[in-house]
Amino acid sequence: MIKILPQELINQIAAGEVIERPASVVKELVENSIDAGATKISVEIINGGINEIKIIDNGCGMNREDVLLSVEQHATSKIASAEDLFNIKTMGFRGEALASIASVSQFSLLSRQQADISGTKLIIENGEPCVEDAGCPIGTSVVVRELFYNVPARKKYLKTVANEYNHIVDLFLNYALAHPKIDWTLAHNGREVYRFSAADNLLERAEAVLGKEISNQLLAIEYETLYVKIFGFIGKPQIARQNKKFQFLFVNSRPVNEFIISKTIKDAFGQMIPKDLHPIYLLNLSVDPAKIDVNVHPRKLEVRFSEPNLIYQAFYRGAADVIDKSELITKISFAPMALETMQPQRSTNGFERLNFSERKIDSPDIKISTGQRPVDFGLLNFPERKTEWPYKYLGQINKAYLIVSDEKGIKIIDQHAASERLQYEKFIAEWSAGKILSQQMLFPQSIELALSEANILRQQHDTFTKLGFEIDEFGANTFLIRQSPALLSKLEPSEIVQEILKIVSDEILNEKTSAEKFAEVADDILKMMSCKSAIKFGDELSDVEAMALIEQLFKINKFTCVHGRPSVVEFSFAELNKMFCR
């Protein structure tokens, strides 16, 4: 039998489309504040917004009649006809957010207009409204408590407090960048986390949100056609990231997701940014509202363009023009490299000179003292070798491969892959023991982070300690690195911290929060540290260094790098004879 559903159930169904998690509530309420002309917006949350969300603004406010209507389904002041749907100039327009939120929470609203002596307070619990006069400043405050308390099936799908909090932070920073002239505040569990005073321009707000290290590497874009205007900033290639977390796109000041524009911006850089990295950008597209459809996504996270190719072409040309004018190709600097590292040495007969003297390996002295770059091979504690090692070390080729032979044939060792594997085994052993060994830095190194990265570092402080870092706060988003892993002593600690934050940030976005998932994250970090600290192609090794590396690799009996690539290739004498038709 077909039935007409009760209004409360209709509202809860609508809430399922609009309200996915606490961040969805914050988004809808913040957009209402922006539409109300607020110049100050405060977001206060408890336990990631699961227990309470409070939004306070100094916008135009509402009178008693509008307060009562605001929680009715499809009640809005922003559109009046079907034509208005295709000319939307406000953040919200459907008139269903407050009704949906009120149906799945303990909801209260307090609002006053400038012309009114007193404000109006509305409380809704279990669908029952209660309204009364109340004193309050001009503007509106909305309190949402115990989200999904009456819909257990929805509540059980909420993630951890930290995860829900991070979603709110990401959303908050997006809107803070999209509307720099608004004063923004975010507080969590009674502690103020972020405060951004109204800024004169986007660059000033970008510096406050992303930090000087990023804002100083931004290139301004201003590109206009008859159809669109694009303005904002793109980051230089050297600050490209492994994820897209620092890609901010606003369409008429509305944060949106648009993967084709992301690809278009990267294409404009050509080969200046590697395939596995993504450019940073903060871009605002100003376009006639009649030329876009913002009603294509339940949570208004996407837009549809009436002429998408014109949009994509404008982004490509705007970015490409700035890149060309900045002459980034000629400004990219490379580490000095001797000519002989670019070309193989040649003997007078035209063949490469290979040091193929046959030397049997004695027990190598691990404590190396040479004038060359010191390489740490004392990685793993192996038992004393009681028999003579059966290999002859033949030499290093192209500062990349090591050659040994035995009675069966020859083996070619990839020096980077071998070193990476040894470093990884050492890191794993120390991690399993409880903490990676660290060393005190002679002078603490400061590092300034973007707000979102600083937030992750605070949350994951214990993880960084276990990884061998000692990091203290030194200002709003500045930190001091006092200790770093001993095996990374030749690397910049700040760069490793940045790499770890990228990995952790990616996993937070992918909602990897269980113990099993965290183990995956830790393994990714250890693999990165192993790769960064390993011997590189182009490193010249002494005979002692090379023999020590080979001996330890063969003792652990693991012949792939941490990414699964082979570290040893073997050719038997029988295979060689066959190749030479013998």
Residue pairs with C-beta under 8 A, 6 or more apart in sequence:
5 13
7 73
8 103
8 127
10 73
11 73
11 99
11 100
11 102
11 103
12 100
12 103
12 104
12 151
14 73
14 96
14 99
14 100
14 103
15 100
15 101
15 103
15 104
15 151
16 154
17 100
17 298
17 299
18 24
18 28
18 96
18 97
18 100
18 298
18 299
19 25
19 28
19 100
19 101
19 104
19 147
20 299
21 49
21 158
21 159
21 164
21 167
22 45
22 48
22 49
22 50
22 53
22 147
22 158
22 164
22 167
22 168
23 49
23 164
23 167
23 168
23 170
23 171
24 299
25 49
25 53
25 101
25 105
25 144
25 147
26 43
26 45
26 49
26 53
26 55
26 168
26 171
26 172
27 171
27 299
28 92
28 97
28 98
28 101
29 53
29 55
29 97
29 101
29 142
29 144
30 41
30 43
30 55
30 171
30 172
30 175
31 91
31 92
31 97
32 91
32 92
32 97
32 98
32 140
32 142
33 41
33 55
33 57
33 59
33 140
34 41
34 91
34 175
34 179
34 182
35 59
35 78
35 90
35 91
35 92
36 57
36 59
36 60
36 61
36 139
36 140
37 59
37 60
38 57
38 58
38 59
38 139
38 182
39 58
39 181
39 182
39 183
39 198
40 57
40 58
40 182
40 183
40 185
41 55
41 56
41 57
41 182
41 183
41 184
41 185
42 54
42 55
42 56
42 57
42 184
42 185
42 186
42 187
43 53
43 54
43 55
43 168
43 172
43 184
43 185
43 186
43 187
44 52
44 53
44 54
44 55
44 56
44 186
44 187
45 52
45 53
45 54
45 165
45 168
45 186
45 187
45 188
45 189
46 52
46 53
46 188
46 189
46 190
47 161
47 189
48 160
48 161
48 162
48 163
48 164
48 165
48 168
48 188
49 147
49 164
49 165
49 168
50 147
50 158
50 161
50 164
51 145
51 146
52 143
52 144
52 145
52 146
53 142
53 143
53 144
53 145
53 147
54 141
54 142
54 143
54 144
55 141
55 142
56 139
56 140
56 141
57 139
57 140
57 141
58 137
58 138
58 139
59 139
59 140
60 113
60 114
60 138
60 139
61 111
61 112
61 113
61 114
61 116
61 119
61 138
61 139
61 140
62 70
62 111
62 113
62 120
62 140
63 113
63 116
63 120
64 120
64 131
64 133
66 77
66 111
67 109
67 111
67 120
67 122
67 131
68 122
68 129
68 131
69 75
70 98
70 109
71 98
71 99
71 102
71 107
71 109
71 122
71 124
71 129
72 95
72 99
73 95
73 96
73 99
74 94
74 95
74 96
74 99
75 95
75 99
76 92
76 93
76 94
76 95
78 84
78 88
78 90
78 92
78 93
78 95
79 85
79 88
79 93
84 93
85 93
85 295
86 289
86 290
86 293
87 289
87 290
88 289
88 294
88 295
89 252
89 289
91 254
91 300
92 300
93 294
93 295
94 295
98 107
98 109
98 142
101 107
101 144
102 124
103 127
104 147
104 148
104 149
104 150
104 151
104 154
105 144
105 145
105 146
105 147
105 148
105 149
106 124
106 125
106 144
106 145
106 146
106 149
107 123
107 124
107 125
107 142
107 143
107 144
107 145
108 121
108 122
108 123
108 124
108 142
108 143
109 121
109 122
109 140
109 141
109 142
109 143
110 119
110 120
110 121
110 122
110 134
110 136
110 140
110 141
110 142
111 119
111 120
111 136
111 139
111 140
111 141
112 118
112 119
112 120
112 136
112 137
112 138
112 139
113 138
114 138
118 133
118 134
118 135
118 136
119 133
119 134
119 135
119 136
120 131
120 132
120 133
120 134
121 131
121 132
121 133
121 134
121 136
122 129
122 130
122 131
123 129
123 130
123 131
124 130
126 150
147 155
147 158
148 154
148 155
148 158
149 155
158 164
159 511
159 513
160 513
162 459
162 513
163 508
163 511
163 513
165 188
166 455
166 456
166 508
168 186
169 186
169 193
169 194
169 451
169 452
169 455
170 245
170 452
171 255
172 184
172 186
172 194
173 194
173 209
173 451
173 452
174 248
174 255
175 184
175 255
176 182
176 184
176 194
176 196
176 205
176 209
177 202
177 205
177 206
177 209
177 248
177 250
177 282
178 248
178 250
178 253
178 254
178 255
178 284
179 253
180 198
180 199
180 200
180 201
180 202
180 204
180 205
181 198
181 199
181 200
182 198
183 196
183 197
183 198
184 194
184 195
184 196
185 192
185 194
185 195
185 196
186 192
186 193
186 194
186 195
187 193
193 455
194 451
196 205
196 208
196 209
199 205
199 208
202 231
202 232
202 233
202 282
202 284
203 215
203 218
203 220
203 233
206 214
206 215
206 218
206 233
206 282
207 215
208 451
209 450
209 451
210 246
210 280
210 450
210 451
211 448
211 449
211 450
211 451
211 477
212 448
213 239
213 448
214 235
214 239
214 246
214 280
214 450
217 235
217 236
217 238
217 239
218 233
218 234
218 235
218 236
218 280
218 282
219 233
219 234
219 235
219 236
219 322
219 323
219 326
220 232
220 233
220 322
221 230
221 231
221 232
221 233
221 234
221 283
221 318
221 319
221 322
222 229
222 230
222 231
222 318
223 229
223 230
223 231
223 314
223 317
223 318
223 321
224 230
225 310
225 314
227 287
227 288
227 291
227 307
227 310
227 311
227 314
228 285
228 286
228 287
228 310
228 311
228 314
229 285
229 286
229 287
230 283
230 284
230 285
230 286
230 314
230 315
230 318
231 283
231 284
231 286
232 250
232 281
232 282
232 283
232 284
233 281
233 282
233 283
234 265
234 279
234 280
234 281
234 283
234 319
234 322
234 323
235 246
235 279
235 280
235 281
236 326
236 328
237 269
237 272
237 273
237 279
237 328
237 332
238 332
239 280
240 273
240 274
240 277
240 278
240 279
240 280
241 277
241 278
241 280
241 502
242 276
242 277
242 278
242 502
242 503
242 506
243 278
243 502
243 505
243 506
243 509
244 262
244 278
245 452
245 505
245 509
246 280
246 281
246 450
247 262
247 265
247 278
247 279
247 280
247 281
248 255
248 281
248 282
248 283
249 255
249 256
249 257
249 258
249 261
249 262
249 281
249 283
249 285
250 256
250 283
250 284
250 285
251 258
251 284
251 285
251 287
251 292
251 294
251 303
252 285
252 286
252 287
252 289
252 292
253 284
254 294
254 300
254 303
256 301
256 302
256 303
257 301
257 302
258 302
258 303
260 308
260 312
261 283
261 311
261 312
261 315
262 278
264 312
264 315
264 316
264 319
265 279
265 281
265 283
265 315
265 316
265 319
266 273
266 278
266 279
267 316
268 315
268 316
268 319
268 320
268 323
269 279
269 319
269 323
272 323
272 328
272 329
272 332
273 279
281 319
283 315
285 311
285 315
287 305
287 311
291 305
291 306
291 307
292 303
292 304
292 305
292 306
293 303
293 304
293 306
294 300
294 303
296 302
296 303
296 304
305 311
337 538
341 399
341 538
344 352
344 398
345 352
345 353
346 352
346 353
347 353
352 397
354 394
354 395
354 397
355 394
355 395
355 396
356 394
356 395
356 403
357 394
357 395
358 392
358 394
358 405
359 392
359 393
359 543
360 388
360 389
360 392
361 389
361 391
361 392
361 393
361 547
361 550
361 551
363 385
364 544
364 547
364 548
364 551
365 544
366 377
366 378
366 548
367 378
368 374
368 375
368 377
368 542
368 544
368 545
368 548
370 542
370 544
372 540
372 541
372 542
372 545
373 539
373 540
375 535
375 539
375 541
375 545
375 549
376 487
377 422
377 545
377 548
377 549
377 552
379 422
379 423
379 425
379 426
379 487
379 552
380 422
380 425
380 426
380 429
380 552
380 555
380 556
382 552
382 555
385 551
389 551
390 406
390 407
391 404
391 405
391 406
391 411
391 550
391 554
392 404
392 405
392 406
393 402
393 403
393 404
393 543
393 546
393 547
393 550
394 403
394 404
394 405
394 410
395 402
395 403
396 402
396 403
396 415
396 540
396 541
396 546
397 403
397 412
399 537
399 538
399 539
399 540
400 414
400 415
400 416
400 537
400 538
401 412
401 413
401 414
401 415
402 412
402 413
402 415
402 418
402 541
402 546
402 549
402 550
403 410
403 411
403 412
403 413
404 410
404 411
404 413
404 550
405 411
408 572
408 573
409 570
409 571
409 572
409 573
409 574
409 575
409 576
410 570
410 571
410 576
411 568
411 569
411 570
411 571
412 568
412 569
412 570
412 571
413 549
413 550
413 553
413 567
413 568
414 561
414 565
414 566
414 567
414 568
415 535
415 537
415 539
415 541
415 546
415 549
416 534
416 535
416 536
416 537
416 561
417 560
417 561
417 565
417 566
417 567
418 535
418 549
418 550
418 553
418 561
418 567
418 568
419 534
419 535
419 549
420 530
420 531
420 534
420 561
420 562
420 567
421 530
421 553
421 556
421 558
421 559
421 560
421 561
421 562
421 567
422 534
422 549
422 552
422 553
422 556
423 487
423 529
423 530
423 533
423 534
424 526
424 527
424 530
424 562
425 556
425 558
426 487
427 436
427 485
427 487
427 526
427 529
427 530
428 526
430 436
430 437
430 468
431 466
431 467
431 522
431 526
434 466
435 465
435 466
435 468
436 466
436 467
436 468
436 485
436 486
436 487
437 468
437 485
437 486
437 487
438 468
438 469
438 470
438 483
438 484
438 485
438 486
439 483
439 484
439 485
439 486
439 489
440 482
440 483
441 481
441 482
441 483
441 484
441 493
444 480
444 481
444 482
445 480
445 481
445 492
445 493
445 494
446 474
446 478
446 479
446 480
446 481
446 494
447 478
447 479
447 480
447 481
447 494
447 497
447 498
448 477
448 478
449 457
449 477
449 478
449 479
449 501
450 477
451 477
452 505
453 498
453 501
453 505
454 476
454 477
454 479
456 501
456 504
456 505
456 508
457 464
457 471
457 479
457 497
457 501
458 473
460 504
461 471
463 504
463 522
464 471
464 497
464 500
467 485
467 500
467 525
467 529
468 483
468 484
468 485
468 486
468 488
469 481
469 483
469 484
469 485
469 493
469 497
470 481
470 482
470 483
471 479
471 480
471 481
471 482
471 497
472 479
472 480
472 482
473 479
473 480
474 480
481 493
481 494
481 497
484 493
484 496
485 496
485 529
487 529
487 533
488 496
488 529
488 532
488 533
490 533
491 532
491 533
495 532
496 529
496 532
499 528
499 532
500 525
500 528
503 521
503 524
503 525
503 528
504 521
504 525
507 517
507 520
507 521
507 524
512 518
512 520
512 521
527 562
527 563
530 562
531 561
531 562
531 563
535 541
535 549
541 549
553 559
553 567
553 568
559 566
559 567
559 568
560 566
560 567
561 567
